[in-house]
Amino acid sequence: MCIYAFVMRFATRSIIVKGDEKRKGMVGLKKRKWFTSAVAVLSLSLLLGACGNGNGGTEKEGADGKKDSDVKFLSIATGGTGGTYYPLGGAFADIIKDETGIDANAITSGASAENMAILDAGDAEVAFAQTDIATYATEGKLMFKEKIESVKGIATLYPETIQIVTTKKSGIQSVEDLKGKVVSVGEAGSGTRANAEQILEVHGMTLDDIKARNLSFDDSVSGIQDGTIDAAFITAGTPTGAVESLSATEEVVIVPIAEDKINALIEKYPYYAKDEVPQGTYKLAETVPTVAVRAMLVAREDLPEDTVYNVTKAIFENLDKVKHAKAQQIKLENALDGMSIELHPGAKKYFDEKGVKAE
């Protein structure tokens, strides 16, 4: 508060108090007149001095010309410490700090779905998420009871592959062959279950056409090993540890998705992108075509445009500093593949400058 405002508040309070003391008569009135005159003179001088300089008010500027309202700190919601999001988030935070001067840090979380809620609550500014989970959040579907409208996209990063896992002895060679089989579709409420439903849908099938089981990845692989299930949908980066373990004892088969079905899936659900499981993964003799959702970065809508622009620029122009293996799959030219939520204006500005368009 400037001195002028302080004096006027004090003066007003004093006059009101004295005005209530009518029993003091003319002595009180004279004192009030004297006090009011003194305040008027003092106020005029202070108005021109204390409140008229460039350092008053709430938007103080420092030596660097930045206002107090500029972003100084930035939290990145990631996942568990044993996953991929957390180490990548830490590397991104270091880059952001070095390149922009913003004090960024990575925080642990329950990953995609929780991260969308964290951003919506204002407990972080940037977060990792899967593209399909981000879409469900903005549309208020599946695990999200209400729409989250406070989050925008920055970029997609790398594929998290939908793998339909079985073994050679099962005899399953196509998605259609799953009909009547016991198939794990992921845990109830999971993104994997939604992936399974949508892939079956473009093949003219539903969960009623299979004997669906809601199992974790590890339990799915165990079920395939002991013969209690025939196949499993697994959405994860490749190679996936659980499936690698299976390949040590069984001849693993990844069921291919035909190109026309892939195109139909992407047309209806644009957060999917074409992907493949490379030859040699799980000892596969051939590369297998499939689809993937993508890991992505999202930000609060109210994060300033220039901040998001600088963050996006810093990350994509310093990927060589990220030592995690997944960084090799993060490419500028693919940064909008599978992007299905609205881009933040700051990110859009950067990608427009680079000529990057959605596939």
Secondary structure, DSSP 8 states (H G I E B T S, - for coil): --HHHHHHHHHHHHHHHHHT-GGGHHHHHHHHHHHHHHHHHHHHHHHHHTTTSTT-SS--B-TTS-BTTS--EEEEE---TTSSHHHHHHHHHHHHHHHH--EEEEE--S-HHHHHHHHHHTS-SEEEEEHHHHHHHHHT-TT-SS---SEEEEEEEEEEEEEEEEEGGG---SGGGGTTSEEE--STT-HHHHHHHHHHHHTT--GGGSEEE---HHHHHHHHHHTS-SEEEEEE-SS-HHHHHHHTTS-EEE----HHHHHHHHHHSTT-EEEEE-TTGGG-SS-EEEEEEEEEEEEETTS-HHHHHHHHHHHHT-GGG--SGGGGG--GGGTTTT--S-B-HHHHHHHHHHT----
